[in-house]
Amino acid sequence: MKVIGISPHRRNFLRKAVSAAPAVALLAGAGVGVAASVGPAEAYRPSYFNESEWTTLKALVERLIPPNADGPSALEAGVHEFIDLQMNTPYAYGKLWFMQAPFVPSSPEFGYQFHMAPRDLYRSALAGLNQATQHKLGKVFSALDAAQQDAIIGELEKGTLAIGEVPPATFFGQLLQNTREGYFSDPVHGGNKDMAAWKMINFPGARGDYMDWVEQYGKHYPLPPASIA
């Protein structure tokens, strides 16, 4: 599917997100959290993250997918809500894979290779991140300006910012994966509010049948996306 009218930065994000699609499919079939019916985004109350963690998480995902004219930001899409809902599923407890020692550095195709389950990883890393930025810049992450936040995220990605027990690059990879999943998930799982991310890339969603359009290359699909709900 060709993405039209998307900025180079976001187009690059979407291109990389294709590699996360199998993970999204796996989550959708593995007992992931289903979003409760709530009103506006500000009405949502996290069930796992405490106030400090919640504020930091929201700041992080909003810098990974900031607002612009191309489509919704991470917060507008409800990525933070998606991640919070995931923290109370078997996935976040590490029950979907083998979680016994030894844990050794290895390439991604060998699966999850860290001794903390995702929910514990987040709890440790978010606290460690705030401690690191407080020590380095005198402020917690959410209080930094956008340029400072981007620089800190860059250090996480490169693995150069110590945030405690969790390797920074491991945390960045987990956060980026879950952000992608939440951005493009079916809305039933808490993210992709109003299917805005699907509309942005003209993805038909969970329609039962759109085979008539499979070979109509270059034509705009005229129907709105559909959720499995």
C-alpha positions in Angstrom: 0.0 0.0 0.0 1.5 3.3 -1.0 1.5 6.1 1.6 0.8 9.5 0.0 1.1 12.9 1.4 3.2 11.9 4.5 6.2 13.9 5.7 9.6 12.2 5.2 10.0 11.8 9.0 6.7 10.2 9.5 7.0 8.2 6.3 10.2 6.7 7.6 8.4 5.9 10.9 5.6 4.2 9.0 8.0 2.2 6.8 9.8 0.9 9.8 6.5 0.1 11.5 5.7 -2.5 8.8 8.3 -4.7 10.6 6.2 -4.4 13.8 3.0 -5.7 12.1 3.6 -9.4 13.0 3.9 -8.3 16.6 0.6 -6.4 16.4 -1.0 -9.5 15.0 0.4 -11.7 17.7 -0.9 -9.3 20.4 -4.3 -9.2 18.9 -4.6 -13.0 19.2 -3.0 -13.4 22.6 -5.4 -12.0 25.1 -4.4 -8.3 24.9 -6.3 -5.7 26.9 -9.5 -4.5 25.4 -10.2 -0.8 25.9 -13.0 0.2 28.2 -15.6 2.7 26.9 -14.3 6.1 28.0 -14.9 9.7 26.9 -12.1 12.1 25.8 -8.5 11.1 26.3 -8.2 13.1 29.5 -10.9 11.0 31.1 -8.7 7.9 30.9 -7.2 6.8 34.2 -4.2 4.4 34.0 -4.6 1.1 35.7 -0.9 0.2 36.0 1.3 3.3 35.8 1.5 5.7 38.7 1.2 9.4 38.2 5.0 10.1 37.7 5.3 7.1 35.3 2.2 8.1 33.4 3.4 11.7 32.9 6.8 10.5 31.7 5.3 7.8 29.4 3.0 10.4 27.7 6.0 12.8 27.2 8.0 10.0 25.6 5.5 8.7 23.1 4.5 12.3 22.1 8.1 12.9 21.1 8.3 9.6 19.1 5.2 10.7 17.2 4.6 14.4 17.6 1.6 16.3 16.3 1.6 17.6 12.8 -0.6 18.0 9.8 0.0 14.4 8.5 -2.0 12.6 11.1 -2.6 12.2 14.9 0.2 12.4 17.4 0.8 9.4 19.8 -1.3 11.0 22.5 -4.1 11.9 20.1 -4.1 8.3 18.9 -4.2 7.0 22.5 -0.8 5.2 22.4 -0.3 5.7 26.1 -3.7 4.2 26.9 -2.8 1.2 24.7 0.5 0.6 26.6 -1.2 1.0 30.0 -3.8 -1.6 29.0 -1.1 -4.0 27.8 0.6 -3.9 31.3 -2.2 -6.0 32.7 -2.1 -8.7 30.1 -0.1 -12.0 30.0 2.1 -10.3 27.5 3.3 -7.7 30.0 3.9 -10.4 32.6 6.2 -12.3 30.2 3.8 -15.3 29.9 4.0 -15.5 26.2 7.6 -16.7 26.0 10.2 -18.5 27.9 11.4 -16.4 30.8 14.0 -18.5 32.5 17.8 -17.8 32.8 20.3 -17.6 31.2 19.5 -14.3 29.5 22.1 -13.4 27.0 22.5 -10.7 24.4 21.3 -12.0 21.0 19.8 -10.9 17.8 16.0 -10.1 17.7 15.0 -13.3 15.9 15.9 -15.2 19.2 13.0 -13.4 21.0 12.8 -11.6 24.2 16.2 -11.7 26.1 15.8 -9.6 29.2 15.2 -10.9 32.7 12.4 -8.3 33.5 9.0 -8.8 32.0 7.8 -5.7 30.1 5.7 -4.3 33.0 8.7 -4.5 35.3 11.0 -3.1 32.6 8.8 0.0 32.2 8.6 0.6 36.0 12.3 0.5 36.4 13.2 2.4 33.2 10.8 5.2 33.7 12.0 5.9 37.2 15.6 5.5 36.1 15.1 8.0 33.2 13.8 10.7 35.5 16.7 10.2 37.8 19.1 10.5 34.9 17.6 13.7 33.5 17.3 15.2 37.0 21.0 14.5 37.6 22.0 15.7 34.1 19.7 18.6 33.4 18.1 19.4 36.8 14.6 18.3 35.6 12.5 15.2 35.1 12.0 14.2 31.5 8.5 15.7 31.1 9.7 19.1 32.3 12.4 19.3 29.5 11.8 21.2 26.3 11.2 19.4 23.1 14.8 19.7 21.9 16.1 18.3 25.2 13.7 15.5 25.2 14.7 14.5 21.6 18.3 14.6 22.6 17.6 12.3 25.6 15.6 9.9 23.5 18.6 9.8 21.1 20.9 8.9 23.9 18.5 6.1 24.9 18.5 4.8 21.3 22.3 4.8 21.2 22.5 3.2 24.6 24.6 6.0 26.1 22.3 7.2 28.9 22.5 5.1 32.0 19.0 4.7 33.5 19.6 2.0 36.1 19.2 -1.7 35.7 17.5 -1.6 32.3 19.9 -1.1 29.4 18.8 2.2 27.7 18.7 0.7 24.2 16.5 -2.2 25.5 14.1 0.3 26.9 14.1 2.4 23.8 13.4 -0.7 21.7 10.5 -1.8 23.9 9.0 1.7 24.0 9.3 2.1 20.2 7.7 -1.3 19.5 4.8 -0.6 21.8 4.3 2.9 20.4 4.1 1.5 16.9 1.7 -1.2 18.0 -0.5 1.3 19.8 -0.5 3.7 16.9 -1.7 1.1 14.4 -3.7 -1.3 16.6 -7.3 -1.9 16.2 -9.1 0.7 18.4 -10.6 -2.1 20.4 -7.2 -2.4 22.1 -7.1 1.2 23.3 -4.9 2.9 20.6 -5.6 4.3 17.1 -8.4 6.5 18.3 -11.2 7.0 15.7 -9.0 4.8 13.4 -7.1 8.0 12.5 -3.8 6.3 11.9 -5.5 3.9 9.5 -7.3 6.7 7.7 -3.9 8.5 7.4 -2.5 5.6 5.3 -5.8 4.6 3.7 -5.8 1.2 5.4 -9.2 -0.6 5.2 -9.0 -2.2 8.7 -11.0 -5.3 9.5 -13.5 -5.3 6.7 -14.7 -8.7 5.9 -14.2 -8.5 2.2 -12.4 -6.0 0.0 -11.0 -8.4 -2.6 -12.6 -6.4 -5.4 -10.0 -3.7 -4.7 -6.9 -5.9 -4.3 -5.8 -5.5 -8.0 -7.0 -1.9 -8.6 -3.6 -0.4 -8.3 -3.2 3.3 -7.8 -6.9 3.8 -7.0 -8.0 5.4 -3.8 -10.0 3.0 -1.6 -13.3 4.8 -1.1 -14.6 3.2 2.1 -13.6 4.2 5.6 -11.7 1.7 7.8 -13.6 -0.7 10.0 -12.7 -2.0 13.5 -13.1 -5.6 14.6 -15.5 -4.2 17.2 
